[in-house]
Amino acid sequence: MGFFSKKQKIDYNAVFKEQYKSINQLQMQANNELDYTIKESLYALIIEKYNELIELIDKGAAFDKDHFMSLKESAIKEYQTIQNINKE
């Protein structure tokens, strides 16, 4: 019975750092990608990952929310630019 009753504390800072590392890897991959359809998909994922980072900050990760909101906005602008290229 005691097996399920133990609550584990989540280290939001550690989870945040791992997520941020994955975002940086995705951005490097997107920057090196020549196919703009794939690049668009990668940026959609990057934006979703930034949403997750901001959620982690809201839950207690000790990082500057405004800074990561700004990075997310930059990713959104890049995504929109890529979308426009793909529509042409």
WOCORMO-V191473 format. One record per residue. N is the residue number from 1. RES is the residue in one letter. PSI is psi in whole degrees, -180 to 180 (none if undefined). BURIAL is + if it has 24 or more other ideal C-beta (glycine too) atoms within 12 Angstrom, else -. D_FIRST is the distance of its C-alpha to the first C-alpha in Angstrom with 1 decimal. Layout:
# WOCORMO-V191473
n: <N:N>
res: <RES:RES>
psi: <PSI:PSI>
burial: <BURIAL:BURIAL>
d_first: <D_FIRST:D_FIRST>
This chain:
# WOCORMO-V191473
n: <1:2:3:4:5:6:7:8:9:10:11:12:13:14:15:16:17:18:19:20:21:22:23:24:25:26:27:28:29:30:31:32:33:34:35:36:37:38:39:40:41:42:43:44:45:46:47:48:49:50:51:52:53:54:55:56:57:58:59:60:61:62:63:64:65:66:67:68:69:70:71:72:73:74:75:76:77:78:79:80:81:82:83:84:85:86:87:88>
res: <M:G:F:F:S:K:K:Q:K:I:D:Y:N:A:V:F:K:E:Q:Y:K:S:I:N:Q:L:Q:M:Q:A:N:N:E:L:D:Y:T:I:K:E:S:L:Y:A:L:I:I:E:K:Y:N:E:L:I:E:L:I:D:K:G:A:A:F:D:K:D:H:F:M:S:L:K:E:S:A:I:K:E:Y:Q:T:I:Q:N:I:N:K:E>
psi: <-39:-15:-39:-13:-11:120:136:135:132:130:92:-31:-42:-43:-42:-48:-41:-43:-43:-37:-41:-35:-44:-39:-42:-39:-39:-43:-44:-41:-30:-10:131:-25:115:-20:-43:-41:-41:-44:-41:-42:-33:-41:-40:-43:-42:-40:-38:-38:-41:-40:-45:-37:-40:-38:-43:-30:-10:-1:137:71:161:108:-42:-39:-46:-27:-39:-42:-39:-43:-39:-41:-39:-42:-43:-42:-45:-38:-45:-40:-43:-39:-42:-27:-24:none>
burial: <-:-:-:-:-:-:-:-:-:-:-:-:-:-:-:+:-:-:+:+:-:-:+:-:-:+:+:-:-:+:-:-:-:-:-:-:-:-:+:+:-:+:+:+:+:+:+:-:+:+:-:+:+:+:-:+:+:-:-:-:+:-:+:-:-:-:-:+:-:-:+:+:-:-:+:-:-:+:+:-:-:+:-:-:-:-:-:->
d_first: <0.0:3.8:5.4:6.3:7.1:9.8:13.1:15.8:19.4:21.9:25.2:27.6:30.6:29.5:28.6:32.0:33.9:32.6:33.5:36.9:37.6:37.1:39.4:42.1:41.8:42.2:45.2:46.9:46.4:47.8:50.8:51.6:51.3:54.6:53.5:53.2:51.0:48.4:49.0:48.5:45.1:44.1:45.1:43.1:40.0:41.0:41.3:37.8:36.4:38.3:36.7:33.3:34.6:35.8:32.4:30.8:33.4:32.6:28.9:30.0:31.6:34.6:37.4:40.6:40.0:43.7:44.3:41.8:43.1:46.5:45.4:43.9:47.2:49.1:47.0:47.7:51.4:51.3:49.5:52.1:54.9:53.5:53.1:56.8:57.9:56.1:57.7:61.2>
